[in-house]
Amino acid sequence: MSESNKQSANLALVIGVLGLIAGIILLFTDSWFIGLFGSIASAGIAYKGYQDMQTNKD
């Protein structure tokens, strides 16, 4: 497992989780439409980062 693959998986996971939190916050403001689709997209990024992290672990 190379160090750059590990860092990119962690980066995707962190960005995805932060985006998901921001999207949930936007759901309760006037930008609920952006919050809904932003949180869906960020959840996908977080899931992909989690998958990459699990792949690199093995």
N, CA, C and O atoms as a DFTB+ gen file, in Angstrom:
232 C
 N C O
     1  1       0.853      -1.175       0.000
     2  2       0.000       0.000       0.000
     3  2       0.893       1.230       0.000
     4  3       1.705       1.414       0.907
     5  1       0.743       2.078      -1.022
     6  2       1.566       3.275      -1.083
     7  2       0.956       4.381      -0.223
     8  3      -0.242       4.395       0.060
     9  1       1.811       5.289       0.171
    10  2       1.383       6.371       1.061
    11  2       0.420       7.323       0.361
    12  3      -0.488       7.846       1.006
    13  1       0.590       7.563      -0.940
    14  2      -0.290       8.499      -1.649
    15  2      -1.699       7.926      -1.798
    16  3      -2.672       8.678      -1.740
    17  1      -1.827       6.616      -1.989
    18  2      -3.158       6.006      -2.062
    19  2      -3.878       6.111      -0.727
    20  3      -5.083       6.356      -0.680
    21  1      -3.144       5.926       0.345
    22  2      -3.737       6.019       1.678
    23  2      -4.204       7.443       1.964
    24  3      -5.280       7.648       2.525
    25  1      -3.392       8.425       1.577
    26  2      -3.753       9.814       1.813
    27  2      -4.941      10.243       0.966
    28  3      -5.794      10.994       1.439
    29  1      -5.011       9.776      -0.290
    30  2      -6.129      10.166      -1.135
    31  2      -7.437       9.551      -0.648
    32  3      -8.491      10.181      -0.744
    33  1      -7.377       8.326      -0.125
    34  2      -8.587       7.707       0.426
    35  2      -9.049       8.461       1.661
    36  3     -10.246       8.689       1.837
    37  1      -8.115       8.849       2.515
    38  2      -8.480       9.611       3.710
    39  2      -9.028      10.981       3.330
    40  3      -9.973      11.463       3.954
    41  1      -8.447      11.613       2.315
    42  2      -8.907      12.926       1.879
    43  2     -10.335      12.843       1.347
    44  3     -11.165      13.691       1.672
    45  1     -10.627      11.831       0.535
    46  2     -11.981      11.673       0.004
    47  2     -12.979      11.434       1.130
    48  3     -14.093      11.957       1.097
    49  1     -12.590      10.659       2.106
    50  2     -13.484      10.378       3.231
    51  2     -13.760      11.646       4.038
    52  3     -14.904      11.906       4.411
    53  1     -12.732      12.425       4.306
    54  2     -12.900      13.658       5.091
    55  2     -13.724      14.682       4.327
    56  3     -14.626      15.296       4.898
    57  1     -13.429      14.877       3.044
    58  2     -14.187      15.841       2.245
    59  2     -15.649      15.407       2.128
    60  3     -16.555      16.237       2.200
    61  1     -15.869      14.127       1.949
    62  2     -17.239      13.625       1.849
    63  2     -18.034      13.835       3.120
    64  3     -19.195      14.242       3.065
    65  1     -17.431      13.566       4.253
    66  2     -18.135      13.737       5.530
    67  2     -18.413      15.216       5.802
    68  3     -19.503      15.572       6.249
    69  1     -17.435      16.068       5.534
    70  2     -17.653      17.507       5.744
    71  2     -18.720      18.052       4.797
    72  3     -19.537      18.882       5.192
    73  1     -18.713      17.590       3.560
    74  2     -19.746      18.004       2.608
    75  2     -21.119      17.513       3.006
    76  3     -22.112      18.219       2.828
    77  1     -21.180      16.322       3.537
    78  2     -22.461      15.777       4.002
    79  2     -23.021      16.606       5.151
    80  3     -24.216      16.897       5.187
    81  1     -22.172      16.978       6.070
    82  2     -22.606      17.819       7.195
    83  2     -23.074      19.183       6.693
    84  3     -24.098      19.699       7.142
    85  1     -22.315      19.764       5.757
    86  2     -22.712      21.063       5.203
    87  2     -24.030      20.958       4.444
    88  3     -24.859      21.866       4.513
    89  1     -24.229      19.857       3.719
    90  2     -25.482      19.668       3.002
    91  2     -26.668      19.535       3.936
    92  3     -27.746      20.055       3.648
    93  1     -26.485      18.853       5.037
    94  2     -27.562      18.714       6.016
    95  2     -27.897      20.074       6.636
    96  3     -29.064      20.381       6.878
    97  1     -26.881      20.873       6.887
    98  2     -27.128      22.222       7.419
    99  2     -27.888      23.063       6.402
   100  3     -28.795      23.813       6.764
   101  1     -27.514      22.938       5.119
   102  2     -28.203      23.708       4.085
   103  2     -29.653      23.275       3.897
   104  3     -30.471      24.056       3.409
   105  1     -29.981      22.052       4.276
   106  2     -31.370      21.604       4.166
   107  2     -32.312      22.461       5.004
   108  3     -33.484      22.607       4.658
   109  1     -31.827      23.019       6.080
   110  2     -32.677      23.781       6.991
   111  2     -32.616      25.275       6.744
   112  3     -33.089      26.058       7.567
   113  1     -32.041      25.682       5.622
   114  2     -32.003      27.097       5.261
   115  2     -32.817      27.289       3.985
   116  3     -33.549      26.394       3.563
   117  1     -32.682      28.445       3.388
   118  2     -33.394      28.717       2.140
   119  2     -32.819      27.942       0.966
   120  3     -33.456      27.861      -0.084
   121  1     -31.640      27.377       1.117
   122  2     -30.985      26.635       0.040
   123  2     -31.213      25.132       0.209
   124  3     -30.270      24.351       0.083
   125  1     -32.420      24.727       0.486
   126  2     -32.683      23.322       0.774
   127  2     -32.443      22.430      -0.444
   128  3     -32.038      21.277      -0.295
   129  1     -32.690      22.954      -1.643
   130  2     -32.498      22.167      -2.859
   131  2     -31.024      21.847      -3.072
   132  3     -30.669      20.715      -3.399
   133  1     -30.172      22.844      -2.885
   134  2     -28.721      22.637      -2.997
   135  2     -28.246      21.707      -1.888
   136  3     -27.392      20.854      -2.125
   137  1     -28.782      21.858      -0.692
   138  2     -28.408      21.006       0.425
   139  2     -28.762      19.556       0.196
   140  3     -28.001      18.663       0.567
   141  1     -29.906      19.313      -0.409
   142  2     -30.336      17.936      -0.663
   143  2     -29.379      17.228      -1.619
   144  3     -28.870      16.149      -1.315
   145  1     -29.143      17.838      -2.764
   146  2     -28.298      17.179      -3.754
   147  2     -26.823      17.246      -3.386
   148  3     -26.053      16.366      -3.773
   149  1     -26.416      18.271      -2.648
   150  2     -25.042      18.327      -2.165
   151  2     -24.751      17.250      -1.147
   152  3     -23.669      16.664      -1.148
   153  1     -25.705      16.985      -0.280
   154  2     -25.496      15.940       0.717
   155  2     -25.494      14.555       0.077
   156  3     -24.769      13.669       0.528
   157  1     -26.295      14.361      -0.965
   158  2     -26.283      13.082      -1.679
   159  2     -24.943      12.871      -2.370
   160  3     -24.364      11.787      -2.290
   161  1     -24.452      13.899      -3.044
   162  2     -23.168      13.786      -3.740
   163  2     -22.022      13.582      -2.750
   164  3     -21.123      12.780      -3.005
   165  1     -22.043      14.287      -1.646
   166  2     -20.982      14.152      -0.651
   167  2     -21.020      12.790       0.030
   168  3     -19.976      12.242       0.385
   169  1     -22.204      12.249       0.212
   170  2     -22.301      10.905       0.779
   171  2     -21.678       9.887      -0.169
   172  3     -21.054       8.924       0.278
   173  1     -21.841      10.091      -1.456
   174  2     -21.208       9.214      -2.440
   175  2     -19.696       9.302      -2.403
   176  3     -19.010       8.287      -2.524
   177  1     -19.171      10.508      -2.237
   178  2     -17.721      10.690      -2.140
   179  2     -17.188      10.039      -0.867
   180  3     -16.135       9.402      -0.882
   181  1     -17.919      10.201       0.233
   182  2     -17.493       9.586       1.488
   183  2     -17.514       8.065       1.381
   184  3     -16.615       7.396       1.892
   185  1     -18.517       7.521       0.730
   186  2     -18.607       6.066       0.574
   187  2     -17.472       5.540      -0.299
   188  3     -16.897       4.490      -0.011
   189  1     -17.150       6.269      -1.366
   190  2     -16.050       5.859      -2.244
   191  2     -14.720       5.932      -1.491
   192  3     -13.875       5.052      -1.652
   193  1     -14.526       6.955      -0.682
   194  2     -13.320       7.041       0.133
   195  2     -13.225       5.913       1.134
   196  3     -12.135       5.399       1.388
   197  1     -14.352       5.521       1.707
   198  2     -14.378       4.396       2.642
   199  2     -14.024       3.090       1.934
   200  3     -13.265       2.276       2.458
   201  1     -14.582       2.900       0.739
   202  2     -14.262       1.699      -0.031
   203  2     -12.774       1.648      -0.373
   204  3     -12.146       0.595      -0.262
   205  1     -12.211       2.779      -0.787
   206  2     -10.787       2.818      -1.125
   207  2      -9.926       2.532       0.095
   208  3      -8.901       1.858      -0.008
   209  1     -10.337       3.039       1.245
   210  2      -9.587       2.805       2.465
   211  2      -9.622       1.322       2.843
   212  3      -8.610       0.776       3.283
   213  1     -10.756       0.678       2.681
   214  2     -10.876      -0.746       2.981
   215  2     -10.072      -1.581       1.992
   216  3      -9.496      -2.598       2.377
   217  1     -10.021      -1.177       0.735
   218  2      -9.250      -1.875      -0.287
   219  2      -7.761      -1.768       0.004
   220  3      -7.022      -2.739      -0.158
   221  1      -7.323      -0.598       0.430
   222  2      -5.906      -0.384       0.727
   223  2      -5.486      -1.109       1.990
   224  3      -4.309      -1.430       2.155
   225  1      -6.425      -1.370       2.883
   226  2      -6.108      -2.041       4.138
   227  2      -5.749      -3.502       3.911
   228  3      -4.901      -4.048       4.618
   229  1      -6.380      -4.137       2.939
   230  2      -6.148      -5.556       2.663
   231  2      -4.867      -5.805       1.901
   232  3      -4.541      -6.953       1.598
